[in-house]
Amino acid sequence: MRVVIQRVSEASVTVDGQKTADIQKGLLVLVGIEDADTQEDIDWLAGKIVKMRIFGDENDVMNCSVQDIDGDIIAVSQFTLHASTKKGNRPSYIKAAKPDFAIPMYESFVKALEKELNKKIQTGIFGADMKVSLLNDGPVTIIMDSKNRD
């Protein structure tokens, strides 16, 4: 499972002209799922994301987590995070999980984030054409892969 974590001052997701998610200070998390992913990957990433100290404290040092600042999270499914660009100029998405596996894994990931953060996680709509808007704060952008925990 791959995630791109962006610290935001604000973020939103719009589908067919309707906002499905809208937050102020917090995290926008893009999520890519592959067939090899398990509940262990979900639990590990959810714990790391919620506890990751990437928000400033009273001295503007990155010592606070999204939980510490009572921030919010938007989770957006994004199969393109598993693009392979080894051959040619057209990315291959063969490693990205198909919806029958990816949807329940994505839903489980959102539930794991909610359990860790102890509040509702806002989302996009799986498989929809989404317009994601954000004001990246910092910018702070972190890429994590549950298969590479070093």
N, C-alpha and C positions, 0 to 999 in steps of 0.2 A: 504494500500500500504506500503510495506516495502522496505527500501533502506539500502544498506551498502555503506558508503561514505569513500573512501580511498584517502588521500592526496598523490600525486605521484610526483616524479621527472620526470618520463616518464611512458607511458603506450601505449599499442597497442592491437588491436584485429585482428586476422587472421582467415579467413574462406577459406577452400579448398586451402591453400597456398597463398591466396591473402590478403594483409592488407586492412581492411575496415576502420580502425581508427588508428591514430598515433598522440600522443601528447607529449609535454614536460611537464613543470610544470603545475599542475592543479589537477583535481579530476577524479577518476574513480568511477562511481556510478552504482552499481548493483541494479536492480529494480525487485521486485516481486509484481505481481498484483493479487488481489482476487476479487470475484464477488461483494463484498460490496463496492468497491472503487468507488469514484465519482470525478467529476471535482474539487470539493472543496478540496479533498485529494491531487490531482495533484497540484493545485495552491498553497496550503499551503506548500507542500514539496519543490516545485521548488523555492519558495521565500526563505525558510529556507536554502536550499542548497547553493544558489548563494550568500546569505548574511552572511553565517556562517563564523565567524572569526577564522580560523584555520591555517592561514599562518603567518609567522613571519614578524614583522615590522623591522625598522632600529635597534631596540634594541633586536631583536630576541624573542619578546613577541608575542604570537598569538593574534594579533589585526587586521589582514587583511583578507579579503574574497578573493575568487577566482576572483571576479569582480575587487577588488582593485589591485590585482597583474597582471591583464590582462591575467589570466590563461585560460586554456581550460578545457572542460569536455568531457569525453566519458561516454555514458549511455548504459548499457548492460542489456537486459532482462534476468531474472534468476528466473524461477518458483520455483526452489528448496528453495528459501527463505521462502516459505510457507509450508515447510515440517513439518509434525507432527511425533514426535518420541515417542509418549506415549505408543504404543503397539508394542511389538516385536522388531526386529532388522532391519526391512525394513521400511524406511520412507514412509509415505503416503502423497500424494500431492493433496488430495481431496479439500483443501482450495484454491489451485492455480486456477486462472481463465483459462477457455478454450480459445484457440486462437481467436475465433470469438468475444469475449469481450476484451481479453487482448491486441490484436494487436492495435485496435483503441485507447485504453487507453494509451498504451506505446507511440504511435505516438503523442498523445495529451501531454503526459508528456515531450517528447523531445521538442515539440513546446513551451511549457510553460517555460522550461529551456532556450530556445533560446530567448524568449521574455524578461525574467529576466536578462540574461547575455548580451543580445544585440549582440550576435554572434552565428555562426553555432555551433551546438553540433554534435560531431562525435558519431557514434553508431556501434554496432555489427549488426548482422542480426537475426531478431526474429526467434527463433526455430531452428537455425542452430547449428551445432557442432562447437563451437568457441574456439579458443586458445587465452586466455587472458593473456597478459604479463604485468607486472608492477614492478616498483621499488618504493615501499612504502616509503614515506618520513617521518621519525620520529621514528617509525611508528605512523601515526595518522589514526585510523579507527573508524568510528562512525556509529552506527546502529540506524535507526529511523523507527517508525511505525506511520502512520497517524492516526491510531485508538487509539494510546496512546500518546497524546500530552502533558502529564505532564512534 
